[in-house]
Amino acid sequence: MFLSHKVFAGLWRYSYFFPDRQKAASITLWLAMLGVAQPQSVPADTDTPPFNTLYKWKHVDFQFPSPQHRSFAIASGFLATRSASHIGNEGNKNDCSGLTSVFRINADSCGRLWVLDSGQIDSQDDPEQECPPCIVLFDLRTDRLIARYMIPKEFVLQDSLFTNIIVDTRTENCSDLHVYITDTWRFGLLVFRQSDQKFWRFSNPLFYPDPLASNFTLHGLNFQWPDGIFGLALSPLSQFQERLLFFNSLASYREFYVSTSILQQPLRVNDSSSEFHLLGESRGCTGQASASAVDRRGVMYYGLVERDSVGCWDTRKIYEKQTLGVVACNKETLIFPNDVKVDQEVQQSVWVISNRLPMFQEGPLDPDDYNYRILHADTEEAVRGTVCDPDIQQPPPTSLIQRGWLP
């Protein structure tokens, strides 16, 4: 595994969740994957080749050392059984020293876990900014809290919702580390430089939702999500030690990119509109993508939320429909592939969480059905023989990137 089993016990100690109809977000399922939450003793399966299902749940619950510990947690109010995925100290909501609402996490190469806490509860039904948004940093080796970086008020707009975080470093000691954060509801990209603890914010029309892609239909449910920039993925380092940041809005059929050398210059905040670029063709109707990740061979993996699929693209090839592949499609196990990650093991794996989020918003999930899954696949096997396989040659990508905002 790419994260310590013990660190989430530390995360649990700092937890501060609320029992309203808050979604079981990525943090809950990563907790379960790494041994803190109970997988309900369901054996792994291979219903979604090339993926294996590590865990699947009918509901999400937390694992306790004994039944007595669980009973004590319920009696003392630290476990809210009506929303079994949440542990917290609901009686002290003015305390912002813990975690309020974790949307995404990311680990760096120096053994640290970067946790994005939006500070917002009940975000879909009745948003309430309970605590200021922040980044919380943990030591994966000791499970200790290292630091808490508050996002300055000047970069938090009315109704901002910070949903994704990705870490970029090229040095062995992470001395050059930058963090990129999406503001999905107010269409911004924040940058944090750890060396001087400074934030800055980029705005660009490419961060906005596409109105035509804001209408979703999934398994008979129709809903409107005008969500902006959401998916983030970093390319491997080039021979010039440079990276591209790929990004997309959730309500969009398109992919975009920007050089990280631009993002790492705060003076370019108001002088960079032409540095953000459209990447090739549209993914087509129902091509809205959620989270994404790129492996060290340069293959991107992304969730296709309306297609119950995980897509792929070899970043060295032209971005067009003919070069966009499908790793897996399953109308039962991949309903709403919410999060995608690639680990940093020698032999890499791609990890996917599916959680039936739209069904959750419509009403209670079926308690007799498996609603949450963590799936994994070897990255080489996942794309072997497909259009996403780097060993399958395509025309040289001399004109794959279209400069500007129009196709």
Buried (B, 14 or more C-beta within 10 A) or exposed (E): EBBBEBBBBBBBEBBBBBBBBBBBBBBBBBBBBBBBBBBBEEEBBEBBEBBBBBBBBBBBBBBBEEEEEBEEBEEEEBBBEEBBBBBBBBEEBEEBEBBBBBBBBBBBBBBBBBBBBBBBBBBBEEBBBBBBBBBBBBBBEEBEBEEBBBBBEEBBBEEBBBBBBBBBBBEEEBEEBBBBBBBBBBBBBBBBBBEEEEBBBBBBEBBBBBEEBBBBEBEEEEEEBBBBBBBBBBBBEEEEEEBBBBBBBBBBBBBBBBBBBBBBBBEBBEEBEEBBBBBBBBBEEBBBBBBBBBBEBBBBBBBBBBBBBBBBBBBBBBBBEEBBBBBBBBEEBBBBBBBBBBBEEEEBBBBBBBBBBBBBBEEEBEEEEBBBBBBBBBBBBBBEEBBBBBEBEBEEBEEBBBEEBEE
